[in-house]
């Protein structure tokens, strides 16, 4: 998986994880079953973001892990200087 694809998947899954957890909190008192479904889905998406980060969020030139805090605005590798 290319690092740009990994960035898009990480941002999308992260947003979906937050939305699922918020929906779970919304249904916590009304429907406990929906709470567990949305909470489990949100946690699974968060774990997916973590796995994608570990496996694919690397510089294509030097292979080092790219920083996570700058996922949306990273233009070059801070280690080797190559443009992403």
Phi, psi and omega in degrees: 000132179289152184294330177292322176294319178299321179297314181296318180293319180296317180292319180293315179292325178295317178294318179295325178296316179296317180297317179296319179294321177293321176295323176298319177293328179294321182266008186301315184271332184278307183229098181298331180294318178294326176301312181292325179294310181292323179294317179295318178296318178297318178292320178297320177294321178296320176295322177298320176298318179297317180294317178298320178298316181293322186272321192240349184273074183227159174289133180290340181269306185263342176083004179279154178295134177276151180293144184277327185296338183248035183301315185284336187234022181281122182250334180216159180287129179287349183264312183250347176084003181286146179284138181263000000 
